C-alpha cells in the first residue's frame, strides 16, 4: 500500500491517464480529498469525457473526520477515513502513520482533538 499525500483539490489531484469509459473508450480520472471546516474530509473523483475533453461533475463521498488516499496492491486509488465515532485509537494510529505528511487541515484537526482530550 502506498499512501498519496498532497492531493487536496482539483488542481492538485492524483491523475490516472488510462481509465475505462464505457466498453471501448479510455479517459483520464482525477482523485483528491476535499476538506471543509465544520464538516470534515471527503473523497472526490472526477472523470474527463473523452468525446469533449471536458471534466464531468465530480462524485463526492460522505464526509468523515479525517481521510487519506492510497494505492492498493492493484494500483487502484482507494481511501480510508477516520470517524469520531470510532474512538481515540484510530486517531492515534492515523497520527503515528501519517504525522510527517499531514496537510494543514489534518494538523489543525489533530491539534484540536489533542487539546480536547487534556
N, C-alpha and C positions, 0 to 999 in steps of 0.2 A: 504494500500500500504506500502510495506517495501522496503526501498532502500538498494541496495547492493553495498558496498564500498570495494575498495582494490583489485578488480579483474581486473588487468591491463595487463595480459599476459597469455599465455597457462599454465604456471607453477602455476599461482595464480588464475586460472579460477574458476568460480562457477560451480560445477558439480552436475548434476541430474542423479541419478543411474537408474531410471526406465523410459526410453524414448522409444516410439514406433519406430520400424524399420520394415517397411512393414506392413503386416497384422497380423503376428504371433509372430515375434521376438521382444525382448526388448533389449535395449542397454544403454550406457552412453552418455551423451551430456555435453559439457562444453561451458560456455559463458564468455566473457570478453570484456572490452572496450579498444581498442588499441589507443595509442597516437603517433602522428608523427609530429614533429615540422614543421611548414610551411604548413601543411595540415589540422590538427585538430584531432578529435577523431572519431572512428567508432566502431560499434557493431560487434562482431565476434562470430560465433557459429561453433562448430565442433563436429561431432558425431563419435563414435567408431564403426567400423564394427564388429558386434557380431560373425561373422564367422571366422575372422582372429585375432581379438583383436587389430588391428592397427587403429590409428586415421585416419579418412578421411581428405581430404583437407578442410580447414576452409572456411566458407562462410562469406564474409565481406560486410558490408553495405557501403553506400556512406559516405564520411567524412562530419562532421559537426563541428562547432567550439568547443563546449563542449557537453559531453554526460554523462548520468548516467543510470545504470541498476536498475530495481526494480522488485519485485514480485507483480503481480496484485491480485485481490480478489480470483482468482482460483489457486494461487501459480504458475502461469506461468511467466517465465522470459520475461520481456519486457525492452525497453529502450526508453529514450526520449533525444532529442538533442536540443541545442540552437544555432541558426544561427545568423550570423552578420546582416542578412537582417531583422531580427525581431525587431530591435531597441534596446534601452537601458533597457527597463523594464524587459524583460525575463532574462537578465544577473543579474540584481539586485535581482530578485526573486530567481534565481539559487543560488546566493551567500548567501542570507539570509537563504535559506533552507538547504544548504549543507556545510556551512562555516567550521565547525569543522571536516569535513570528506573528504575534498578535497585532491586529490593526488598532487604531486609536479607539474606535468604538468598543472593541472587546476589552481593551485595557481599562477603560472607564467603567464598564460593567463589573469587571472583576474587582476593581478597587472599591466600588460601591458595595458589593457583596461582602468584601473583607471588612469594611467599616461597620456594616450592619451586624456582622457576627461577633463583634467585640463587645 
